[in-house]
Amino acid sequence: MRVTLDFSAGVNVPAGLGRYARSLTHALLPHLSPQLFYNVIPGRSQLPAEFSHLRRSTLRVGYKPWRMAVWAGQMMHLPFNRLLPETDLFHATEHLLLPLDGLPSVMTVHDLIFKLFPEHHKRLNYWFLNGAMPLFVKRADAIITISEATRRDLISHYGTPPEKITVIYEAAAPQFRPPTPAQVEAARARYSLPERFVLLVGTIEPRKNYARLLEALVEVRRALPNLHLVVVGSKGWLYEPFFAQIEALGAPGWVHFPGFVPDADLPAVYGAASVLAMPSLYEGFGLPILEAMACGVPVVSSQAASLPELGGEAARYFNPLDTEQMADALLAVLRNAEEHAAMRAAGPPQAARFSWERTAHETLALYQRVLASHARLGGDSRKTE
């Protein structure tokens, strides 16, 4: 089975889609040796050393021109097969499906945030995804969604046949486990972490709902004045109002931005936190929930979209639009030592229900089903709708 993975996010995006591409590829390596396809962006693209032995097919086109070229190719039925030599199946790991003739394809759909919350997207990105995604979804032979929530969204908004969609969850990477006290103290010193803090992990953008969490924390700090907020995540888009709100609330003294934290240090940063907050209005998955739980950190989360699928009964939930409910949930965990200890103990077993080994096996099984179906049809899977 000769599989090509779109690895563009893996070399160009540190978190999110990039972490998915890298983790999936790593999990597949014991079972097959995929070819990597990616768009090289000078000064940005970095291929992890662990994948340097794999066959690669690359091109050098700017990010936006490449996306537009793929969309135009789909609309004009211009196949890009020559970019994928010696390939039996192509897996688009992000929302960009190459136009292909007679070559079966799988696409991972992470979320439909642009459709559900268009006001939280840059106009150009919204315009592209709103126009291109229906075509990509229709032309893919099979679709992976990373949660039941995204599966429901695809069926609801695009009328995608349920049998075309397979839910295959992500997982926390193996290095996420309870850190030692020495590792925690080293992280405190390295990143100047306060003694007691709520942790946020994720790109700073409106959908993450950090502004409402900030309002809730103003109330929480009336009872716990020594509580701080630590934000681990880069600036995404439309982030200016969040920073303006920090100034308006007089919060700079208790809101901290430690900067980039490499994956090797993240478990200790999680371990130093009193609680992880996940206030998002929507998440296709919500990986920080599993990472925090794997490290033995209590999770207080929004009840929106996919998040209860991950946290199960080990997390405490709130309405992401209700700052009072958000504050009450945080206080219930932070002021109750027994509740806090019980959640710390419940986290690792809940996180262990998800694994990249399972993800790899389920993904391989889907590849085999797609190839078998392609063979039954006589190899004719042209996308001509």
N, C-alpha and C positions, 0 to 999 in steps of 0.2 A: 504494500500500500504506500504509494508515493504522495505524500500530503505536503502542500505548501501553505504556510501560515503567513497572513499579513502581519508583519512584525513592526510596522511603522511606529505605532504607539510605544512598542517596547524599547525603541532606540531614541525616541523623541520626547516622551512624556514620563516624568518621574513617578507620578502617582496615578490613581484612577485606572484609566484604560491601559496605561503602560504597565502597571503592576499586574493587571489581569493577563496581558500578553506574555509577560515574563514568567509568571507563575504557572500558567497553562503549559507553556513550552517546556519548562523545567519538569513538570509533572508527566509530560508525554515522553520524555527522553528515554526512560527505561523500556518503552514499548515500541517506539519507532524513531527514526531519525528524519525529522521534517526538514524541508527546505524553507528558508526564511526569505520573505519578500518584503522590502521596505524602501521608503523614499528617504534618501540621504539629504538632510538639511545641514549645510556647512556650519560648523561652529556649535551645533546643537546635538547632532546624532551621536550616540555612544552605544556601541554593541557590547553588552556584558561579556567578559572573558569566557564565562562558562558555555557560551554559544558560539565561540569563534571557530569551532571545528565543523559546524554545520554548513551545508551548501547554502549559498546565498544568491539571490537575484535582486539587484538594486537598480534604482534610477535616481537622477538628481533633478527634481522639479520642485519649485516652491510649493509650500503647503497649500495655499489657496488655488494656484493654477492647477495643481494635481487633482484636487477635489472637483474643480470645474471640468477638467478633462474626463474624469471618470463619469460624471453625470452626463456630459455631452455624448460620450461613447455609448452609454446606456440608451439614451434617447434616439440616437442614430443607428443603433445596432451595429456598432463597430467593435468587434471582439479584440480583446487585449491578450489573447492566448500566448502570443510570442514572448510576453514578459514572464511566463510561468513554464519554463522548459521542463520536460520529463516529470509531469505532474498528473496524478489521477484525480485529485480533489483539491479544491481551494477553500480555505477557511478564512473569512473576513472577520477578524477579531474585534474590529470597531465598526462604526456605522459608515462603511465605504465599500460597496461591493463592485468589483471590477466586472465590466461586461465580458462575458465569456460565451464561446460557441462550442457546444458539445462537451464541456467540462463541468462536472457537477460542483456545486458550491454549497457551503454552509455559512451562515452569518450569525454572529452573536449580536443580539439587540439588548443593550444594557438598560435602557430606559426610553421613555417618550417625554422627557422633561420639556423639550422645546414645544411639544404639542399641548401639554397640560399647563405649563407656566411660560407662555411666550414672552411675557413682560420681564422675565428673568434671564433672557438671552440677548446677546448682541444681535442687532437687526440682520447683519449679513449671515451669521450662523443660522439664525431662525429661517431666513429666506431659503438657504441651501437645504437644510434638513427637511423643512416643510414640503419642498418640492421633490427632493430626491428620495427620501425614505420610503414613501409608498411604492416607488419603483423598485428599490432595492429589496424590500420585503416581498414583493410579488415575484421577483426574478430568482431569488435564492431557492435552491431545492429544499433546504431545511433551515430552520431557525432555532438557535439556542437562546433562551432567556435565562437570566440569572436569578429570577424570582417568579413566584406565582403572580405577584402584582404586575410585573411587566408583561407576563403572558396574558393576563386579563385585559391590559391596556391595548395590546396588539389586536386582540379579538374584537374589542369594543370599537376602537378607532379606525382600524383598517379592514375589518372583516376577515382577518387571516384565519384560514381553516385551523381548528384546534389540533388536528392530527399533524399539521406541519410544524408545530412548536414542541420543543422538548425543554423542560426546565432542568438546568444543570447548575447547581449552586457553586459559588466560590467558597473559599475557606481562608482562615488565617494561616500564614506561613508557619512552618515548623518551629522557627526561632521564637515565636510568641508563646511564652510560658512564664510562670511566676519568677521574677528576678530575685536574686539574693539581696539581702540588706546592703552588702558592699556595693553591688551594682547600682542599687537605687541611690545610695549616697554619692557615688561617683557621678551619676547623671545629675543630681541636684547641684553639685559643684560645677560641672561642665556647662550646664545651661542656666545656671542661676535660678533654679526653681524654688518657689516659696515652700514653706513647711506644709501648708494645707491649701489645696487648690482643686478647682473643677477643670477638667481637661477637655478641650475641643481638638479634634483631628480632622482636617479636611480643608480643601480649597475655600478661600473666602469669597463667597458669592451670595446673592440674595436668597436663593433656594435653601441654603443651609440654615437660614433663620437665626443667625447669630444675634441680630439686633434685639429680637424678643428675649433671647436668653439673657442678654445684658440687662434688660429691664427687670427680668425676674431676679437676677443676682443682686440688684440694688436692694430688693426686698429681703432676700436671703441674708445679706450682709448686716441687716438691722439686728438679726439674731446671732449671726456669726461674723463679727467685724474683721476677723483675721483671715477670712476666706478670700482667695484670689482666683483669677481666671488665667489659664495658660492656653494660648492658641498655637497649635502646630499645624501650619498650612501656608501655602503661598497665596499671593493675591491672584484671584481669578479674573472676574469682570464685575462691573457695577458694584465695586467694593467701597467706594468713597463714602457713601452714607454711614457705613458701619464705623469707620474711623472718625467721622464727624460726630457720631453719637457718643463715642468714647470720650471725646473732649467735652461735649455738652453735658454729660453726666458727671464730669469730674472724676472719671475712672482711670486715667493713665497710670496712677500709682498702684492699682491692683489688677491691671490687665497686662499680661506679658506675652511677648512674641520672641521665642528663643531662636527663631530662624530655622534654617534647614536642619532637620534631624535625620541622619542616615538610618536605614532600616536596622542596622546592628544595634543602635542605641534606643530605638523606639520601645522595646519591651521594658527597659528600665525607666523610661519616662512615663509609660503607662503605670508601672508599679509605684511610682512616686505620687501619683494622683490619688485624691480622696474619692473621686468618682469621675467617670466619663459621662459627659452630656452629649446627646445626639438629638438636637432640636429640629432637625430638617423638616421642611414642608413635604418633601418627597425624596426618596432614594430608590434607585433601581435595585440596590443591594444594601450597602451600609456596612462595609468591611470593618471599620473601627469598632463596631459592637463586638464582633467575634475576636478581634485582636485584644481588646480590653478584657473580655471575659477569659480568654486564654491566659492572660497575665494575672488573673485573680482580682480584677478591679470591678467594683459595682458599676452597673450601667443604668442611667436614667434617660429614657428615650421617648421621642415622639411616637405616637401610635399610628403614624401615617404609612401608607403604602407597604413596602416590604419589611419594615423594621420589626414588627412582631413575629414575622417568620423566622428571624434570626435569634432574637432575644428570648423567645419562648416565655416560660414562666420564671426565668432567672433575672429578668429585667423589670424595672418599674416604669410605667408609661404615663404620658400626659398628652393632652390636646395641644398641638404645636401652635395654635392660635390663641391660647389662653395662658397669659403670663402668670396669673395667680395660681393656676393648676400646676404650672411648671415649677414655680417657687415652692409650692407645697410638696411636690414629689421630691425635689432636691433636699428639702429640710427633713422629710421623713426618713431619708437614708443617712444624711449627714449627722443628725442628732440622735439617732437610735443605734447604739453600738451593736446590739444583737442583730438588728436588721442588716446593718453594714457587714457584719461577720458572716451572716447566712448568705448574703449575695456574693461575697468573695468566694465562699466555698462552692456555690452553685455555678459560678461562671465557667471554670475549666471543663466540667462535664458537658455543659451546653455547647461550648465551642467545639468540643471533640466530636460532636455529631456531624460536623462538616469537615471534610478533608480533601486536599488536592489529589490524593491517590484515588479517591472515589470520583472526583471530577474527571480525572484522566480516563478512568475505565468507562464512565458514562459517555464521554466525548468520543472515545474510540468506537464504542458500540454504535453511536450515531453515524460516524463515518462509514462503518461497515454496512449499515442499513441503507445509507444513501448510495453507496457504490453498488450494492446488490440491486437496488431499484433501477439504477442507471443501466446495469447490465441486462435486466429483464426487458427494458425498453429498447434494447438493441443499441445502446450508447447514444441515443438521440435525446439530449436534454437541452436543446437550444431554447434560449430565453427569447421568445419572439412575440410576447404579448404587446 
